[in-house]
Amino acid sequence: MIPQASWIGVLIVLPTLAPMLGAALTLLRGRSPNFQRPVTVGAITIALVASAMMLYLTSVHGTFAVNIGGWGGRDGGDSPLGITLVVDRLAALMLVVSTTVLLCVVVYAIGQGIRDGTTEQPVSIFLPTYLILTAGVCNAFLAGDLFNLYVSFEVLLAASFVLLTLGASAERVRAGASYVMVSMVSSLIFLAGIAFAYTTTGTLNLAEMAVRLDDVPDGTRNALYAVLLVAFGIKAAVFPLSTWLPDSYPTAPAPVTAVFAGLLTKVGVYAIIRAHSLLFPGGTMDTVLMIAGLLTMLVGILGAIAQADIKRLLSFTLVSHIGYMIFGIAVGSVESTSAAIYYVAHHILVQTTLFLVVGLIERQAGSSSLRRLGGLIASPLLAVLFLIPALNLGGIPPFSGFLGKVALLEAGAAQGSVLSWVLIAGSVITSLLTLYVMARIWTKGFWRARADAPEGEMAASTPSALVEEGTDVLIHDREDVGRMPVTMVVPTAAMVACGIALTVWAGPIFEFTGSAAHAVLDRADYIGAVLDGSTGEGAP
């Protein structure tokens, strides 16, 4: 039995509405952290529960759409006039993974705040801004028209500006200024694409646009596609549009860096998937995407090799592994798209986990620089929390990173073109180099004695929080030995467990991503749900 439309409408809006209402409440009680914390956790939990319910419903019934305010009719028909929110298997999966990450990271951040105290920390603005970021991310996955997608980008980017520059240190302001400039350029290009799309098709609704673009001349379609790819490519950090990321993310506090690394670029990847499959099927830009994917992998990982700070190193690996997702999108088959979707989910979880572990390393050792670190193996718990996601990112079997890469390579081999084989070779090289940089962190940060590090005697005087209050001192003169709070360790361990779950239940998850990829590439389920009000028949 297909659920009643009223219940589906409530579920679809909850991942956006609950965080927005939570943000309003926490702003009103900005002087009461004890009120802000449960409201924040509760709002994101509601979003997660609603997302999980939609994941189940879409797996059984297919795609659902809701016209906000009932604005569903135009010229006497059923085509949408106002804002449309759409949830299919892909959107539901992205919502579940994203809200899981957002929940774990905010618990981590709250634990860090309780441990550090609130005297000089900007906690009153952190949680409301974090909730606004959550709403923007969730709405981006549900947006059924280009302008609503643009608004979602602007909401999450406005929140990210605040989170990135918390504390207003010179380094964070500099990174924030660079981030703002790049984001403004991306937004202007996106706005130009929106104007171009409306002029060409007379609509901004994605489903209606998909139908009308079939009658648009190829040259016009390709020009519009190129404009949108540039806008989305900047947000996804696809080479050569990725140089902004390694200079921006590492300066932020650990929880902020973790959620940025895990989610913000994946919103851009999601938008590329939608544009490639729904609006511009046919592969007219597949060669460009393949080359961009290859260069993103190789340039990113070569940049990681040159880094001495773990946060910058991981920022480059983040860029590098976006290339795998672009590879899967460009091949364009059901198998490659399924592998790309699986790899997106894997990378969100693993990359976020690694940045959370770096926050624990900074607290434990007073630095994230490999020139200062050593002897971390003395904390077996910290070693395990790092080792598992590091091996996962490096693609060691049987972890999800290995399974996702193998699926991508098989899909590329099945296509059989010369460029596909070049990409396969680049993927293997990138995976080996990723394992190498993870091994560097392990050998220098964990196995090596700290006394053997070039600057091993130096450390930050206090653990890093939202505001960096400490100065460099001798390691023996630290004011705080940097014990790891349980409320920071538990969400990190939960993220590690989620990464392992992708391996343990890889079979059912690949079945789901396969059905999601089939629906994404077929388009009929999505277009029918929006324009005809019909619901798909479930997984093929």
ABEGO torsion letter per residue (X at the ends): XBBBAAAAAAAAAAAAAAAAAAAAAAAAAAABAAAAAAAAAAAAAAAAAAAAAAAAAAAAAEBBBBBBGGBABBGGBABBABBBBBBBAAAAAAAAAAAAAAAAAAAAAAAAAAAAEAAABBAAAAAAAAAAAAAAAAAAAABABAAAAAAAAAAAAAAAAAAAABGGBAAAAAAAAAAAAAAAAAAAAAAAAAAAAAAAAGBABAAAAAAAAAABBAAAAAAAAAAAAAAAAAAAGBOAAAAAAAAAAAABBAAAAAAAAAAAAAAAAAAAAAAAAAABBGGAAAAAAAAAAAAAAAAAAAAAAABABAAAAAAAAAAAAAAAAAAAAAAGBAAAAAAAAAAAAAAAAAAAAAAAAAAAAAAAAGBABAAABEGAAABAAAAAAAAAAAAAAAGBOABAAAAAAAAAAAAAAAAGBAAAAAAAAAAAAAAAAAAAAAAAAAAAAAABBAAABAAAABBBABBBBABBABBBBBAAABABAGBBBAAAAAAAAAAAAAAAAAAAAAAAAAAAAAAAAAAAAAGAAAAAAAAAGBBBAEBX
